[in-house]
Amino acid sequence: MDIAPNDKLVVTGSQDKTAKIWSVDNGNHIGTLSGHRRGIWCVKFSPVDQCIASSSADGTIKLWAVTDCSCVKTFEGHATSVVKVQFITRGMQLVSSSSDGLIKVWTIKNNNCVATLDGHEDKVWALTSSKDETLLISGGADSKMCLWKDITEQVMEESRIKTEEILLKLILGNFSSTHPSTYLSTHPSIYPSIHPSIHPNIHPSMHPSIHPYIHPSIHTYIHNVHPSIHNVHPSIHLPAAGNRSCPICCFGRNMKKP
């Protein structure tokens, strides 16, 4: 059972394979959600959209439109009964738990399971998240409570640092053995995030820094170690930066126990 964010509707799930929507004001039955092949263990309203998530003993999770009670999405991946489901990441993802002890995180937009968390040895009956949704807490029939931390930002930062190190080695290694103008003319895609300039003295419109997504120490290091870079011909320009947008750091992309 769950109540809508506006406190006007209640949804209930039943072992008769259906869920029903009710009016809080007068108790009238508004609609029935039919489509699961076995009993429904859990139902939840979305915190942002007019939809309901349900989890069932048939091993699936379904997303329903409140307006017409139609099934809009089905999530498949659990091998056993899905006993708990909950919206996270401001309604953009679902987290579910099953009777085999596994927890899965789903991205609603593309139906993808982005993480499977294995820390329980029996049914996971309880799921909740911290207010900022960086922590997920699960409780199981194995008498264990597990805390799961979203480490997506940490992984992204480690990846950024590694990319900078590779870029630095690439730039210094190739400029030390090849004339800059030759290298740039044969490698126009050296790295899309480098600002389309090397040094301000080459052309008035050129900016003296490497793109801010690249650590500023790289720019200083290049200038100190390889002053010949300043002599690049003014007609040489690197391609403009491409799309630098990173995937949304959604809850569960990379998770571990703290």
N, C-alpha and C positions, 0 to 999 in steps of 0.2 A: 504494500500500500504506500501511496505517496500523495502529497498535496501540491497543487500547482503553486508557482511563485506568487501569483496574485491572490491566492487563498480562495479561489472561486470554484475550483474543480478538485476532485479526488479520483485517483485511479487505483483499482484493485486487480490483483492477479489471482488466478484460481487453478486448481488441479484439473478443471474441466477443459483446459487448453486455451481459455480465453481470458482477456482482461476487459474490465468495464470502467467507463468514465461516468462519474456522478456529479451532480450539482451540490455544492455545499449549502446553498441557500435553502433549497427545498427537498433535497435528497432524491430528486428525480434522476432516473437513468438516462444518460445522454447518448451513449454509443458503446458498441462492443468491438473489441479488437480480436479478430479471428485469423489464424494462420499458423500458429504453432502446432506441432504434431504431438506434443506431450505437455504435461502440466507446466504452468508458469511459476517460477520461483521468486522473481523480483520485478518490480516496475518502478520507473523513475521519470519524472518530468524534467525536460531540459530547462536549465536556468535562463536561457536566452531566446529559444525558439518555441513555437507551438508544436512540440512533438514529445513523444513518450518513448522510452527505451524499455524493452522487456527481455528478460532472460529465462530460458526454459530448459527442462530436462531433455529436450531434443538436441541439446548441444549448440543451439544458435541464439543469437541476439537479434532482435528486430527493432526497427525504428518506425514509429507510427505518426501520422499526421493527426493532430487533435481535431482539425476542422471537419474531416470526412472519415476518420478512422481507417484510412488506407495504410497499408504497409509500404513504406518508401525505400527501406534498405534492409538487407539481411546480412549479418556478419557470421561467417562460418570459420571455424578453426579449432574450437575446443573439441576434445574427443569424448568428453563426458558431460554430465549435466552442468549447466551454467547457473550457479546458485545466487550470484550477486552481480549487479551492474550499476555503474555510477557515471555521471557526466563529470569531466574534468576539463582543464584548460579553457575555461570560459565557454563551455559547451561545444568545443571543437573536437574533443576526443571522448572516448569511452574507456573505462577500465572495468574488467570483468574477472570473476573468479569461478573456478569449477570444482567439482567434487574430487578431482584427482590432485588437487593442491596447486594447480598452476594459475597464475594471474596473467592476463593479457591486456595490452594497451592498444587501442584502435584509433586510427584517424578517420573521422566520419566522412570527410569529403571524398576519399578514394577507397574506403572500405579496407585499407591496409592494416594488418597487425604489425605495429612498429616495435613491440617488445614483448617478450615472454619472460616472466619472473618466476623462478623456481626456488622457493624457500620453505615450502610447507610439505608435510608428509601425509596430509589428510585434507578433507574438505575445508575450503576457505569460506567461512560464513559471514565474515565482516570485512568491509572496506571503507576507508575514509581518507581524506586528504587534509593537509594543513591549509590555513586560510590563503597563503600565497602559493599553494599547490606545488611546492618544491619537495614536500614529503608525502609519501603514501604509506598508510598504516593498514596492515592486514592482520586478521585474527582467524585461527583455524581450529579444527577439531583435534589437532595434534597438541593442543594446549600451548601453542606458540603465538606470540605477537611479533610481526616483522615490520621494521621501518625501512622504507625504500626511498633513496634520495635521487632526485633528478640531477645528473651530472653532465647534461648536454652542453652547457656553457663551458664547463671545464674541458671537455673533449674538444670543443671548437677552438678554445684558446691554445691548447696543446698543438692542434693541427695548424693554427696560424703561425705559431713559433717555428714549427718544423718547416713550413713553407718558406718563411723568411730565411732560415738557415740554408735551405736548398738554393734559394734565389741568390743569396750572397755568394755562395760557392760558385754558382753558375756565372755570375757577372765577373767576379774577380778572376776565376780560372780562365775564362775565354778572353777577357781583355788583356790578360798578361801575356798571352801567346799570339794574339791576333790584333791587327790594327783596328781600332774602334769602328771606323767607317766601313771597313770590310765586313766586320762581324755583324754590324747592324743591318747592312744591306742584304746579307744572306740569311739573317735571322730576324725578320720583321715581327715575329710573335714571341720575342724573348720572354715577355711576361705582360699580360694585359693590364696589370694594376700599376705599372710604372707610369708616372706622370709623363705626358708627351714632351719631355725636355730632359736635359742632363745638367746644364749649367746656365745661369742667367746671362752670362756674357756671350752666349752663342746667338741669341736673338732677344730683343727687348720683351717679346711676349712670353718668353719662357720663364717658368717658375723654378726657383732653386731647389725645391724639395721633391723628394719621392712622394708618391701618393700617401695620404695619411693612413691608409689601411696597412701600409708597410711600415715597420718600426723605424722611427726617425734615426736610430743609430746606424742603420744601413747607409743612409745618405752621407752622414759624417764619415763613416769608415771608407766609403768609396772615394770621397774627396781627398782624404788623408793618405790613402795608400796608392791611388792611381791618378795623379794629377793630369796624366795624358788624356783622361776622359774629357777634359775641358776643351781639347782641340778638335772635337768632333765637328765635321762640316755643318754649317748652319742649315743646309738643305735636308739634313737627316732628321726625320721625326719618327718617333714610335707611334703605333696606332693608338687611337683614343681608347680609354678604358672601356671594357665591356660591362655587362651587367654584373655588379658585384654583390647583388643581393644574396644573402645567405638564407638557407631554409629556415623557416620558423623553428625556434628552439622549443619544440613541443615537448610536453611532459612525456617521459618514457622513451625518447629516442635513444638515450643512453642512461641506464639506471643501474645502481648498485646499492647494496646495503651500506649505510654509513659506518 
